[in-house]
Amino acid sequence: MACECKCCCGCCCDGESGSKTTSDQCEPPKDFKGKGTECGVCCVDGVVDEEATTEAECTGVWIANGKCLEYPCNGACCDPVFGCTQSSQSDCEDLGYVFAGSGVPCVPDPCPAGCETDADCKCSPGYTYIAEADTCCPPGTQWGPWPPDDPSNPPACYDAGTVTGGSSPVNGYCCDGECQAVECCKSAGDCTPPPGEAAECCAGTCKNTLDDTGACYENYGDISETCTEIHYTDCTRDNQSNVFFLCETCPP
């Protein structure tokens, strides 16, 4: 029977479902949210509107059991590569995907079907489809031998700003628009650094992939991406689809 006493009834959560009852009827492990509380929450632009406490006051989407959910305003996020996943609106749109709405499930699939090209089906917005490897290179990267100083190196997506540096990390590097070996920087006139480690000018400090760590992303650009700060060789040893940024650190 529904609880009619507004002053003594409140939301009682039993897992992800909720109902109105009194506190003495909402026994552990059930969770009583307080007298006068509704079980629903109002989601506006993907976040809870704390001012709207009833469905009548809600100007967005009313999630009936929202108070019993860990992420009540999550919904269907349409990723052209991996299909429909559940996420927050901000996380989904930050990746350039389409958010189908708070509380919208992935079954049935709410995402649009069909693509004009194979690349559209496989790659997220801003990514470049590499047909020869059936992979997608993230924005700001290019496909080719890595390190780029040897054409026989296996190809990978790498930072388009990476340049070839000096022949020995013992000598160090200096930054003058691009990374060069110290001996080259000190010499007069034009100077082409000998082939060697891939080095990059990072905010006035040179780094190279043999000595310095960078941000290594697995599943880069996807909601499930992870980041670790390791050397390039460790980043790509087991998975060449990982994306490495020498100048970056992992986000907090």
N, C-alpha and C positions, 0 to 999 in steps of 0.2 A: 504494500500500500504506500502511496506517495505521502511524503511528509508535508503537512499543510501549515505547520507553525513556522512562519518566517523568522521569528525571533530566536527559535531554538534549533532550527534545521540548518544544515550546511552540507557541503559537498563531501562525500565519503568515497575515496579512491580505493578500488580493489584492482591492483595492477594498472592497466591502461583504461579501465572502464570506471565510471563514476555514477553515483546516484545521490539524491537528497535524503538525508536521514538525520537523526539526532546523534550527538556525540557518544552516548552510552550504547547505541546500537552499532556504532562503527568501531568494532573491536579490532585490535592488532591481529594480524599484520596489516589490516586496512588502515588508511591514512585519512584522518578527519582534518579538513582544511579550514575549519572555523565556522562559527555560527553566522548565518546570513550569507554564506558564500555560494556562488553558482559553480557548477562544474565546468562550464564553458569559458572560453577566453575569446577576445576579439583580436584578430590579426589584421593590421593595416600596413601595407607595403612590406609584409614579411616579418613584422615585429609585433609584440603584444601591446595593445593599447590599454594601459592600466586604468584610464579614465572611464572606459566603457565596461561596466560590470554586468550588464544584461544584454541579451540578444537585441532587444529593441533599441538600445543605445549604440549598437555596433554599426559603424559606417564601412567596415571592411568585410572580412570573412569570419563568421562565428564557428569556432571549433568546439563542438558539443562537450567533449571530454578533455578539453585542452589542459585543465589544471592537473590532470592525471598523466600527462605526457611530458617527457623530458624536454623535447623540442616541439612545442605545440604548433609553431608556425612554419615548420618545414613542409615541403611539398615536392611535387614532381619537377625535376630539372632535366631538360632535354639536351643531351649531349649527342652530337651527330656521329661520334665515334663509338661510344659505349652504350648509347641508348638512354633510357630513362633511369635516373637514380634519385634518391631522396636527399635533399639538402636544404639549407636556408636560401632565401631569395638572394641575399648579398653574395654568398659564396658562388651561387650559380651564375649570377650576372657578371661578377668580377672575372669569370673565366670566359665570358662572351657567349654563354649558353642562354637558352630560353627557359624562364621559370613559368611553369604552367599554373601555379597558384598554391597558396597555403592549404594544406589538408588534402590536396589532390593526390590520389594513389597512382602507382605505376601500372597497376592492373585494374581495368584494362589500360593499355598504353595510350596516354593522352598526347604523345609527341607526334608531330607531322611525319608522314612516311614519304619516301621517294626522294631522289636526288637527281640533279641535272647531269652531274658527272661523277665518275668513280671517286675523284678527289673529294668532292663535297660529302660523299657518304663516309669516307674514311677519316677525314681530317676536321679538327675543330676550327672555328673562325680564326683567321690570321696565320694558320699553319700552312706549310708547303708540302704537297704530296710528292714523294719520291717513288716513282713507279718501279724503278729497278730493284728497290729494296722493300717495296710495299710498306713504307713507313711515312711518318709525318715529321717534318722538322719544325721546331717551335719558331715563333717570330724572333728575328735578330740572329738566327743561325743559318748556316749554309751546309750543303752536303759535299763531301769530298774526302780525300785522304787525310788522315789525322795520325800524328802531326803532319802539317801540310808540306814540310820540306822534302818529303820522300814520296813520290807518286805511287810507290809500291805498298805504302801503308794502307791498311784496311779503311774503307770509307766510314764516316760517321757524321752526325749533325754536330757542328761545333760553332762556337761564338764567332760571328763574322768579323769581329774586331781583332781577333787574334793574329799576331804577326810572328815572323820567324826572328829569333834573337841570336845571341852570340854563341860561340862554340863551347864555352866552358863556364859552368856556374861558379867556379872558383874565382874567376875574374869579376863577377858581379855584373850589374847592368846599370845604365843610366837612362833617364827618360828625356827625350827631346822630340816630342810629337809622337814618337814610337819608341819601342824598346830596342836598344842596340847594345852590343858588347862595349865595355868600358874603353878598350883600345880604339874601337871605331869612333866612339863619341869624342875622344881626345884628338883624333886626327883631323886635319884640315880638309876642306872640300867635301865632295860627295864620297860616301862610303857605303858599301853594301856589306852588311854583316855576313859572315860565313854561315853555312847551314848548321843548325844545332837544335837546341831545345826551343819549344814554342814559348815565347815570352809575351807579356802584355803590360802596357802602361796602366797601372791602377791608381788613379787619383794622385799622380806624381811619384808613385813608387812602383818599381818594376818587380814583377813576379814571374816565375817560370814554373812549368808543370812538373819539373823534376824535384824542386826543392820546396815548393809552396803548396798549401792546401787551398781548395776552393769549395764552392757549393755544388754538391752532386745531387741531382734530382732523379728519382725513380718515378715513373708515370707522370712526367712533367706536364703540367697543364690540365691534369685530371683532378677531380675532387679528392682522389685517394693518393695524390702525390706525397712523397716523403723526401726529406732533405737531410744529408749528412755532410759534414765538412771533412773531406778526405782528399788524397792526391788523385790526379786524373787517372793514372794507371789503375788505381784501386777502384775508381768509379766505373771504368769501362771494361775491366778485365773479364767479368762474367756476363755483362749485359751492355752491348754497344749502343743500345737505344737509350741508355741513360744520358742525361744532358749535364754538362759540366761548365760552370762559370768560374773562371780563375779569380776574377776580381770581387766576387760576391761572398757574403756569408749567409748562412741559412736564416730565414726570418724567425723571430721569436715565437 
